[in-house]
Amino acid sequence: MRQGAVPSQPPKRSVVTPLRSNWSSWQGTALVVGCGGIGQALLQELAPLAPHLHRVGASRRDWRSAASADCQGVDYLPLDLTDDASLERLGASLRDRPPLRLVIHTAGVLHGPGLQPEKRLAQVNRLGLERSFAINAFAPLLLAQAIECCLPGDAPFHFASLSARVGSIGDNQLGGWYAYRAAKAAQNQLLRTLALEWRRRKPQGCVSLLHPGTTATALSAPFQAGVPPGRLFSPQRAATQLLRVLEGLSPERSGGFWAWDGQPIPW
């Protein structure tokens, strides 16, 4: 034994151990919304984990021909998360499929034309706030509303959405990024509230908010330079970690905010 080791204190387990979900036997549909880097990787990683779930990716455009991941066996449904009619069409399309057992919302916006994370109050503007809230806060809740009728009433299911550690009010020590922080915090509250409603109406459901860590995608591209070595995840690694966390969650833990390593994040 290494000198100084304390045998009476076993190493801390940092990842939620999958004890309750047995996705290999689940039958139905798995829906991933937002098919960027993490979304595509999730669809790929789900194939061996849940072989009896029909995988569906929903996004603005059909990404499959240009995808770096293997998209064989993945169906595509068009979806504009800012358009109520598009959300209604998604729900109608899914009603003709087997029940939804896994729903993972990955869409998010941090920067783009006319939108950059604010470093100080003077940079905040109404358009940026509205755009950030539309995708980062309102979209996952409106998605849940659109697909609620497609969820099973008598079988376990997961509804998860990507949040971010910067959306934690208790963990905010740096400031800045007003719109993104506030929108993610709003998403956390909205889905926490949804979890409480579904606990009564759909008691076998589990609603989760997930922080994927900094991942090498277009969303984080301008901000990757300062990420410590080993903490910039590939989309495949992020997807594997997120699915491992989800596998270890049960309806009793619905409404939680979890990091990629399975640790809870303060609100």
VOROVO-666139 format. One record per residue: residue in one letter; x, y, z of N, C-alpha, C, CB in turn. Coordinates in pm, whole numbers, plus 50000, padded with zeros to 5 digits. Glycine has a CB too. Example, Ala and Ser with C-alpha at 12.3 -4.5 7.8 and 13.67 -1.06 7.14 Angstrom:
REM VOROVO-666139
 code  n.c1  n.c2  n.c3 ca.c1 ca.c2 ca.c3  c.c1  c.c2  c.c3 cb.c1 cb.c2 cb.c3
    a 51319 49431 50780 51230 49550 50780 51320 49670 50780 51131 49553 50905
    s 51285 49775 50708 51367 49894 50714 51290 50003 50787 51408 49940 50572
This chain:
REM VOROVO-666139
 code  n.c1  n.c2  n.c3 ca.c1 ca.c2 ca.c3  c.c1  c.c2  c.c3 cb.c1 cb.c2 cb.c3
    m 50085 49880 50000 50000 50000 50000 50088 50125 50000 49904 50001 50124
    r 50049 50226 49923 50126 50349 49915 50129 50415 50051 50068 50444 49809
    q 50248 50468 50087 50262 50534 50217 50166 50652 50227 50407 50580 50238
    g 50098 50660 50340 50004 50770 50362 49863 50738 50319 50051 50890 50289
    a 49842 50621 50256 49706 50585 50214 49621 50555 50336 49708 50464 50118
    v 49491 50581 50326 49398 50556 50436 49302 50446 50393 49321 50685 50476
    p 49327 50321 50433 49247 50210 50382 49101 50216 50423 49305 50081 50428
    s 49069 50288 50530 48930 50291 50578 48843 50387 50500 48927 50328 50724
    q 48901 50464 50406 48825 50561 50326 48839 50526 50179 48874 50706 50353
    p 48742 50452 50122 48751 50412 49982 48744 50532 49890 48641 50313 49947
    p 48798 50521 49769 48794 50632 49675 48651 50677 49646 48863 50593 49545
    k 48636 50806 49632 48505 50863 49602 48462 50826 49461 48506 51015 49620
    r 48338 50780 49447 48284 50749 49315 48227 50877 49256 48175 50636 49323
    s 48278 50918 49142 48239 51047 49086 48130 51037 48981 48358 51115 49027
    v 48099 50914 48938 48000 50896 48833 47884 50815 48887 48061 50829 48709
    v 47762 50858 48857 47646 50783 48899 47651 50644 48837 47515 50857 48860
    t 47643 50540 48919 47648 50404 48868 47511 50363 48815 47695 50306 48976
    p 47504 50314 48691 47374 50277 48635 47319 50151 48701 47385 50256 48484
    l 47221 50169 48790 47165 50055 48860 47021 50026 48820 47172 50078 49008
    r 46947 50129 48779 46804 50111 48765 46757 50096 48620 46734 50226 48827
    s 46818 50167 48528 46772 50161 48389 46837 50045 48316 46802 50293 48316
    n 46756 49970 48247 46806 49861 48164 46761 49887 48022 46755 49721 48215
    w 46829 49979 47957 46785 50023 47826 46792 49914 47720 46868 50140 47783
    s 46871 49811 47742 46884 49705 47642 46750 49635 47616 46988 49603 47686
    s 46659 49643 47712 46529 49577 47695 46417 49676 47664 46494 49500 47819
    w 46448 49806 47665 46344 49905 47639 46301 49903 47493 46393 50045 47677
    q 46172 49918 47472 46117 49924 47337 46039 50053 47322 46028 49802 47306
    g 46051 50115 47206 45983 50241 47181 46068 50330 47093 45951 50312 47312
    t 46067 50460 47122 46136 50559 47039 46229 50643 47126 46034 50649 46965
    a 46345 50674 47073 46439 50768 47135 46447 50891 47046 46581 50703 47156
    l 46421 51007 47103 46421 51133 47027 46533 51221 47079 46284 51205 47039
    v 46618 51266 46988 46721 51364 47019 46688 51491 46941 46865 51311 46984
    v 46675 51602 47012 46641 51730 46949 46764 51818 46949 46522 51799 47024
    g 46798 51868 46829 46920 51944 46812 47031 51849 46773 46957 52023 46940
    c 47064 51843 46647 47156 51739 46599 47289 51799 46556 47092 51663 46481
    g 47350 51876 46648 47487 51920 46631 47581 51810 46676 47513 52050 46708
    g 47698 51850 46725 47798 51750 46761 47753 51655 46869 47922 51818 46804
    i 47701 51707 46981 47658 51621 47090 47534 51541 47050 47629 51704 47216
    g 47441 51604 46982 47320 51534 46940 47350 51416 46850 47227 51630 46869
    q 47435 51437 46751 47472 51327 46662 47542 51216 46738 47562 51377 46549
    a 47630 51253 46830 47703 51151 46907 47607 51073 46996 47813 51217 46993
    l 47508 51139 47054 47409 51068 47135 47334 50965 47053 47311 51168 47197
    l 47293 51004 46933 47221 50910 46848 47307 50789 46814 47175 50980 46719
    q 47436 50813 46794 47526 50702 46763 47548 50613 46885 47661 50756 46712
    e 47572 50673 47000 47602 50596 47120 47480 50519 47171 47654 50687 47230
    l 47360 50564 47137 47240 50495 47182 47219 50362 47112 47120 50583 47160
    a 47275 50346 46993 47248 50226 46915 47282 50098 46991 47328 50230 46786
    p 47402 50083 47047 47429 49959 47121 47366 49954 47260 47577 49941 47135
    l 47341 50071 47321 47283 50074 47456 47135 50039 47456 47303 50211 47518
    a 47064 50084 47354 46919 50065 47347 46882 50016 47207 46843 50197 47382
    p 46917 49892 47175 46901 49844 47037 46756 49834 46990 46965 49710 47023
    h 46660 49833 47085 46520 49818 47046 46446 49952 47042 46450 49725 47142
    l 46518 50061 47060 46457 50192 47047 46481 50247 46908 46511 50288 47153
    h 46375 50293 46844 46388 50358 46713 46442 50499 46736 46250 50361 46637
    r 46556 50529 46676 46622 50658 46699 46573 50762 46599 46774 50643 46689
    v 46537 50879 46652 46488 50990 46569 46565 51116 46609 46333 51010 46585
    g 46615 51187 46509 46679 51315 46532 46595 51426 46473 46819 51317 46473
    a 46567 51529 46552 46486 51641 46505 46569 51769 46508 46359 51658 46592
    s 46569 51841 46397 46645 51966 46388 46595 52044 46268 46799 51938 46376
    r 46651 52163 46251 46609 52248 46139 46638 52184 46003 46678 52384 46147
    r 46752 52118 45993 46791 52059 45864 46829 51914 45884 46908 52138 45801
    d 46821 51839 45774 46862 51699 45776 47014 51694 45765 46795 51618 45659
    w 47078 51658 45873 47224 51661 45885 47290 51531 45844 47263 51693 46026
    r 47212 51428 45814 47267 51293 45806 47369 51275 45696 47158 51196 45788
    s 47351 51338 45581 47445 51318 45471 47582 51377 45500 47389 51378 45344
    a 47587 51479 45588 47714 51544 45618 47767 51507 45756 47699 51694 45608
    a 47702 51415 45825 47740 51383 45962 47870 51306 45967 47629 51304 46030
    s 47949 51336 46070 48071 51259 46092 48040 51128 46162 48170 51341 46174
    a 47928 51122 46235 47889 51000 46305 47809 50910 46212 47807 51035 46431
    d 47801 50783 46248 47723 50686 46173 47575 50708 46201 47766 50541 46209
    c 47500 50745 46099 47359 50775 46118 47269 50667 46059 47326 50908 46055
    q 47325 50551 46033 47244 50441 45980 47137 50403 46082 47333 50319 45946
    g 47015 50394 46035 46903 50358 46122 46842 50475 46196 46948 50258 46220
    v 46888 50598 46171 46834 50716 46238 46736 50786 46145 46949 50813 46282
    d 46616 50812 46192 46518 50888 46116 46533 51037 46147 46374 50839 46146
    y 46487 51117 46052 46494 51263 46068 46354 51322 46064 46582 51326 45958
    l 46329 51416 46154 46206 51495 46152 46244 51642 46157 46112 51457 46270
    p 46186 51726 46071 46218 51869 46073 46157 51936 46195 46168 51938 45944
    l 46230 52033 46252 46179 52102 46370 46244 52238 46382 46204 52019 46496
    d 46161 52340 46396 46204 52474 46432 46151 52502 46572 46154 52583 46328
    l 46239 52507 46669 46198 52519 46808 46134 52654 46841 46316 52497 46897
    t 46149 52750 46753 46089 52882 46777 45953 52896 46710 46181 52991 46726
    d 45902 52789 46649 45777 52791 46572 45679 52694 46635 45803 52755 46421
    d 45571 52744 46692 45474 52657 46758 45412 52556 46662 45364 52741 46822
    a 45388 52597 46538 45329 52505 46440 45426 52390 46411 45294 52580 46308
    s 45555 52419 46406 45655 52314 46384 45657 52216 46501 45794 52376 46364
    l 45646 52266 46622 45640 52178 46739 45515 52091 46735 45643 52261 46867
    e 45404 52147 46694 45280 52070 46683 45294 51959 46579 45161 52162 46648
    r 45360 51990 46467 45380 51887 46364 45470 51775 46415 45441 51949 46237
    l 45571 51812 46495 45657 51709 46552 45575 51614 46639 45771 51774 46633
    g 45493 51670 46726 45410 51586 46812 45318 51496 46732 45329 51671 46905
    a 45258 51550 46625 45169 51469 46542 45245 51356 46474 45101 51557 46437
    s 45366 51383 46427 45446 51280 46362 45484 51168 46458 45571 51341 46301
    l 45514 51207 46582 45556 51106 46680 45441 51022 46732 45625 51173 46796
    r 45319 51071 46722 45204 50993 46767 45187 50865 46687 45077 51076 46759
    d 45239 50864 46565 45229 50745 46479 45342 50646 46503 45228 50786 46334
    r 45429 50673 46597 45543 50587 46627 45524 50521 46764 45675 50669 46623
    p 45608 50423 46796 45604 50366 46931 45630 50473 47036 45707 50252 46945
    p 45585 50452 47159 45596 50556 47263 45740 50603 47284 45540 50504 47394
    l 45752 50729 47323 45883 50786 47353 45933 50735 47487 45876 50940 47353
    r 46053 50681 47487 46114 50634 47612 46231 50721 47653 46159 50489 47597
    l 46300 50780 47555 46410 50871 47581 46391 50996 47497 46547 50805 47550
    v 46396 51112 47560 46393 51240 47489 46509 51322 47544 46254 51315 47508
    i 46600 51365 47457 46714 51445 47500 46720 51570 47414 46847 51364 47490
    h 46703 51683 47479 46707 51813 47411 46848 51869 47421 46602 51913 47472
    t 46912 51892 47307 47052 51939 47308 47069 52076 47246 47139 51841 47236
    a 46963 52134 47191 46977 52262 47121 47012 52373 47218 46848 52296 47046
    g 47095 52465 47174 47132 52580 47255 47198 52686 47169 47226 52539 47369
    v 47198 52809 47219 47263 52918 47147 47340 53003 47247 47158 53003 47068
    l 47463 53035 47212 47550 53117 47296 47603 53238 47220 47667 53034 47349
    h 47629 53218 47091 47683 53327 47010 47637 53309 46866 47839 53332 47018
    g 47654 53412 46789 47615 53410 46648 47608 53552 46597 47480 53338 46628
    p 47559 53571 46476 47547 53707 46424 47464 53796 46516 47485 53704 46284
    g 47525 53900 46565 47455 53992 46655 47437 53942 46797 47324 54023 46599
    l 47501 53830 46830 47486 53773 46964 47621 53725 47015 47383 53658 46964
    q 47667 53783 47124 47791 53743 47188 47772 53746 47340 47909 53836 47145
    p 47837 53657 47414 47828 53663 47560 47874 53799 47612 47911 53551 47623
    e 47795 53859 47697 47824 53994 47746 47930 53990 47857 47695 54062 47797
    k 48025 54080 47848 48126 54093 47953 48088 54199 48056 48261 54127 47892
    r 47997 54289 48017 47955 54393 48111 47814 54438 48075 48054 54515 48108
    l 47752 54510 48166 47612 54549 48153 47585 54626 48025 47571 54632 48271
    a 47678 54711 47983 47656 54795 47865 47636 54713 47738 47773 54889 47846
    q 47678 54587 47738 47665 54504 47619 47533 54428 47613 47779 54406 47614
    v 47453 54434 47718 47325 54364 47719 47226 54436 47628 47269 54354 47863
    n 47150 54360 47548 47047 54420 47465 46925 54328 47461 47100 54447 47322
    r 46812 54387 47434 46685 54314 47438 46683 54198 47339 46569 54409 47408
    l 46731 54220 47218 46727 54115 47116 46807 53992 47159 46780 54168 46982
    g 46925 54016 47217 47006 53905 47263 46939 53827 47374 47139 53955 47309
    l 46878 53899 47468 46806 53832 47576 46691 53748 47522 46754 53934 47676
    e 46614 53804 47431 46499 53732 47376 46542 53609 47297 46417 53824 47287
    r 46649 53623 47221 46696 53509 47142 46749 53398 47232 46806 53553 47044
    s 46824 53435 47335 46878 53335 47425 46767 53263 47500 46975 53399 47523
    f 46669 53337 47550 46560 53274 47623 46475 53186 47533 46474 53380 47689
    a 46457 53226 47408 46373 53148 47317 46426 53007 47299 46364 53216 47182
    i 46557 52991 47286 46617 52860 47263 46660 52793 47393 46736 52873 47169
    n 46726 52866 47479 46786 52805 47597 46689 52783 47712 46899 52889 47645
    a 46578 52855 47714 46482 52841 47825 46347 52790 47778 46465 52974 47895
    f 46286 52860 47681 46149 52824 47643 46143 52694 47564 46088 52936 47561
    a 46239 52669 47477 46231 52557 47384 46213 52422 47451 46353 52554 47300
    p 46292 52387 47553 46272 52254 47611 46136 52234 47675 46378 52228 47713
    l 46082 52340 47737 45950 52326 47798 45842 52312 47691 45919 52447 47887
    l 45851 52391 47584 45753 52380 47476 45766 52248 47403 45769 52496 47379
    l 45888 52195 47396 45906 52061 47341 45832 51959 47426 46057 52026 47332
    a 45848 51968 47558 45779 51875 47647 45628 51883 47627 45814 51904 47794
    q 45577 52003 47611 45434 52019 47588 45391 51951 47458 45398 52167 47583
    a 45473 51965 47354 45437 51911 47222 45439 51759 47218 45531 51966 47118
    i 45527 51697 47298 45542 51551 47288 45484 51478 47408 45690 51515 47273
    e 45420 51549 47500 45370 51486 47621 45277 51369 47592 45298 51588 47707
    c 45192 51384 47492 45096 51278 47460 45163 51154 47403 44993 51330 47361
    c 45291 51164 47365 45362 51051 47307 45443 50972 47411 45455 51099 47197
    l 45441 51019 47535 45513 50952 47643 45427 50841 47700 45553 51053 47753
    p 45487 50732 47744 45407 50622 47798 45350 50656 47934 45490 50495 47808
    g 45236 50601 47964 45177 50621 48096 45207 50507 48190 45030 50639 48084
    d 45258 50397 48137 45275 50277 48219 45415 50218 48207 45174 50174 48180
    a 45513 50299 48166 45650 50250 48151 45747 50363 48183 45675 50195 48007
    p 45869 50330 48228 45967 50434 48258 46010 50510 48132 46090 50372 48325
    f 46042 50638 48150 46097 50718 48040 46184 50827 48098 45984 50778 47953
    h 46272 50882 48014 46358 50994 48050 46327 51113 47961 46507 50956 48039
    f 46320 51230 48020 46317 51356 47946 46432 51440 48001 46177 51431 47961
    a 46532 51463 47919 46652 51534 47963 46680 51651 47871 46773 51439 47968
    s 46740 51755 47928 46779 51871 47848 46916 51919 47893 46673 51985 47861
    l 46998 51960 47796 47129 52011 47830 47116 52151 47890 47220 52014 47706
    s 47168 52165 48010 47178 52295 48075 47326 52333 48075 47119 52292 48221
    a 47371 52410 48172 47511 52450 48180 47541 52491 48323 47543 52565 48081
    r 47663 52464 48366 47701 52503 48502 47689 52654 48521 47844 52456 48532
    v 47711 52731 48415 47700 52877 48429 47557 52921 48456 47752 52946 48305
    g 47460 52830 48441 47322 52860 48476 47293 52844 48624 47231 52773 48399
    s 47391 52796 48700 47374 52782 48844 47389 52919 48911 47476 52681 48902
    i 47287 52963 48983 47296 53090 49055 47393 53077 49172 47156 53133 49106
    g 47387 52966 49242 47474 52946 49357 47620 52934 49321 47432 52826 49431
    d 47649 52891 49198 47788 52869 49156 47846 52988 49080 47796 52745 49070
    n 47767 53093 49063 47811 53209 48983 47907 53295 49064 47689 53292 48937
    q 48034 53286 49033 48136 53364 49101 48207 53463 49008 48237 53271 49163
    l 48177 53458 48879 48251 53539 48782 48167 53649 48719 48306 53451 48675
    g 48034 53630 48712 47949 53727 48646 47961 53719 48495 47984 53866 48692
    g 47909 53819 48425 47912 53819 48280 47814 53719 48221 48051 53789 48231
    w 47810 53714 48090 47726 53619 48017 47581 53628 48066 47781 53473 48034
    y 47529 53749 48074 47397 53772 48132 47288 53687 48068 47362 53917 48120
    a 47275 53696 47936 47164 53630 47869 47172 53479 47880 47159 53670 47722
    y 47291 53423 47857 47307 53277 47860 47287 53223 48001 47445 53237 47807
    r 47349 53287 48099 47334 53243 48238 47186 53246 48280 47418 53332 48333
    a 47121 53358 48251 46983 53374 48296 46889 53277 48226 46937 53517 48273
    a 46911 53255 48096 46825 53164 48022 46841 53020 48070 46854 53172 47873
    k 46964 52979 48099 46985 52843 48150 46926 52828 48290 47134 52809 48152
    a 46937 52932 48373 46875 52928 48505 46723 52919 48493 46914 53052 48588
    a 46667 52990 48396 46523 52983 48373 46482 52844 48326 46479 53088 48271
    q 46561 52785 48237 46532 52649 48194 46530 52554 48315 46636 52602 48090
    n 46627 52569 48404 46633 52482 48520 46504 52491 48603 46754 52519 48607
    q 46456 52612 48622 46333 52630 48701 46213 52572 48627 46310 52779 48730
    l 46204 52596 48497 46090 52546 48420 46084 52393 48423 46099 52595 48276
    l 46197 52327 48405 46195 52181 48400 46188 52120 48539 46318 52130 48328
    r 46238 52189 48640 46215 52144 48777 46066 52145 48807 46291 52234 48878
    t 45996 52248 48763 45852 52256 48783 45780 52147 48705 45801 52394 48740
    l 45826 52121 48582 45769 52013 48502 45786 51879 48573 45834 52008 48362
    a 45905 51856 48630 45930 51730 48699 45831 51709 48813 46073 51727 48753
    l 45798 51815 48885 45703 51803 48996 45562 51770 48945 45700 51934 49077
    e 45524 51829 48831 45392 51796 48774 45388 51651 48726 45358 51891 48657
    w 45491 51610 48652 45493 51474 48601 45509 51371 48712 45605 51458 48499
    r 45567 51409 48825 45577 51315 48937 45438 51271 48981 45653 51378 49055
    r 45341 51360 48967 45203 51326 49001 45132 51257 48887 45126 51451 49040
    r 45153 51305 48765 45076 51256 48651 45144 51144 48574 45047 51370 48558
    k 45277 51144 48572 45354 51042 48502 45465 50993 48595 45412 51097 48367
    p 45429 50919 48698 45525 50889 48805 45643 50803 48764 45455 50821 48915
    q 45639 50741 48647 45754 50663 48602 45851 50743 48516 45706 50542 48526
    g 45824 50872 48500 45912 50957 48421 46023 51017 48505 45834 51066 48355
    c 46134 51047 48441 46247 51112 48508 46291 51231 48423 46366 51012 48529
    v 46281 51350 48479 46322 51473 48411 46459 51514 48466 46216 51588 48432
    s 46553 51543 48376 46689 51573 48419 46745 51692 48342 46780 51451 48401
    l 46824 51772 48411 46902 51880 48351 47048 51839 48358 46877 52018 48423
    l 47117 51846 48245 47251 51789 48236 47353 51893 48189 47251 51670 48141
    h 47463 51902 48262 47576 51984 48219 47678 51892 48151 47641 52060 48339
    p 47701 51907 48020 47788 51813 47949 47937 51839 47966 47756 51816 47806
    g 47975 51948 48034 48115 51988 48035 48147 52063 47906 48208 51866 48052
    t 48263 52123 47900 48302 52196 47779 48335 52095 47670 48424 52290 47807
    t 48261 52102 47562 48271 52003 47455 48313 52072 47326 48137 51929 47435
    a 48393 52004 47247 48447 52061 47124 48339 52066 47016 48569 51980 47074
    t 48252 52165 47026 48146 52188 46929 48150 52333 46885 48008 52152 46988
    a 48066 52365 46788 48062 52503 46738 48020 52600 46847 47966 52514 46619
    l 47936 52557 46941 47889 52647 47047 48004 52696 47134 47785 52577 47133
    s 48099 52607 47165 48209 52645 47255 48335 52688 47181 48242 52531 47347
    a 48335 52681 47048 48459 52704 46971 48533 52833 47007 48426 52706 46825
    p 48466 52947 47023 48542 53069 47053 48600 53074 47195 48454 53189 47033
    f 48565 52977 47279 48600 52985 47421 48682 52866 47469 48473 52996 47504
    q 48740 52792 47376 48810 52669 47414 48955 52691 47455 48805 52573 47300
    a 49012 52807 47423 49155 52828 47446 49193 52815 47593 49196 52965 47395
    g 49107 52858 47683 49141 52856 47824 49099 52730 47897 49080 52972 47890
    v 49049 52630 47825 49005 52507 47891 49126 52422 47929 48909 52425 47798
    p 49137 52377 48053 49253 52297 48094 49264 52169 48013 49244 52263 48243
    p 49387 52119 47995 49406 51992 47923 49325 51879 47986 49554 51954 47919
    g 49262 51802 47900 49182 51691 47948 49040 51727 47985 49247 51631 48064
    r 49005 51856 47984 48869 51896 48020 48790 51949 47902 48875 52001 48127
    l 48848 51941 47782 48772 51970 47660 48733 51836 47600 48855 52058 47559
    f 48606 51802 47608 48560 51670 47570 48524 51665 47422 48440 51630 47654
    s 48549 51552 47360 48496 51527 47227 48346 51505 47238 48566 51405 47159
    p 48268 51527 47131 48125 51499 47138 48096 51354 47178 48059 51529 47005
    q 48178 51261 47130 48155 51120 47163 48174 51096 47312 48250 51030 47082
    r 48280 51155 47370 48302 51136 47513 48190 51201 47593 48437 51193 47555
    a 48150 51322 47553 48041 51390 47623 47913 51306 47619 48016 51529 47562
    a 47882 51251 47503 47761 51170 47488 47767 51047 47577 47741 51128 47343
    t 47881 50979 47579 47896 50860 47662 47876 50893 47809 48034 50797 47641
    q 47936 51004 47853 47923 51043 47994 47780 51080 48029 48016 51160 48024
    l 47713 51153 47941 47576 51194 47968 47483 51074 47976 47528 51291 47862
    l 47499 50980 47885 47414 50861 47887 47440 50777 48011 47437 50777 47761
    r 47564 50773 48056 47596 50699 48179 47525 50762 48298 47749 50697 48203
    v 47524 50895 48302 47453 50962 48411 47303 50930 48405 47475 51114 48404
    l 47245 50941 48286 47102 50914 48271 47067 50771 48310 47058 50941 48129
    e 47152 50677 48274 47125 50538 48308 47116 50517 48458 47234 50448 48250
    g 47185 50598 48534 47186 50583 48678 47077 50659 48750 47316 50625 48731
    l 46991 50729 48676 46885 50808 48738 46753 50734 48732 46873 50944 48670
    s 46668 50761 48830 46538 50695 48840 46433 50802 48867 46539 50587 48953
    p 46304 50766 48859 46199 50865 48886 46212 50933 49021 46065 50799 48876
    e 46268 50864 49120 46285 50924 49252 46380 51044 49249 46336 50821 49350
    r 46464 51051 49146 46561 51160 49135 46522 51258 49025 46702 51103 49108
    s 46398 51253 48983 46350 51342 48877 46358 51487 48922 46206 51307 48839
    g 46396 51574 48829 46405 51717 48858 46541 51762 48902 46307 51753 48962
    g 46643 51676 48890 46777 51711 48934 46860 51779 48827 46848 51589 48981
    f 46965 51845 48872 47060 51918 48786 47195 51850 48807 47066 52076 48821
    w 47246 51784 48702 47360 51695 48715 47473 51734 48621 47318 51552 48687
    a 47595 51721 48670 47714 51742 48588 47746 51613 48512 47834 51786 48675
    w 47836 51625 48418 47876 51512 48333 47933 51395 48412 47978 51557 48231
    d 47983 51420 48533 48041 51314 48615 47942 51260 48716 48165 51366 48687
    g 47817 51298 48705 47714 51246 48794 47695 51322 48922 47744 51109 48827
    q 47773 51430 48943 47761 51507 49065 47649 51611 49052 47894 51576 49099
    p 47572 51633 49160 47466 51735 49155 47528 51874 49149 47372 51724 49277
    i 47459 51966 49081 47503 52105 49070 47403 52190 49148 47512 52152 48919
    p 47451 52286 49228 47357 52370 49303 47275 52459 49210 47433 52458 49405
    w 47152 52485 49249 47068 52572 49168 47121 52716 49170 46924 52569 49219
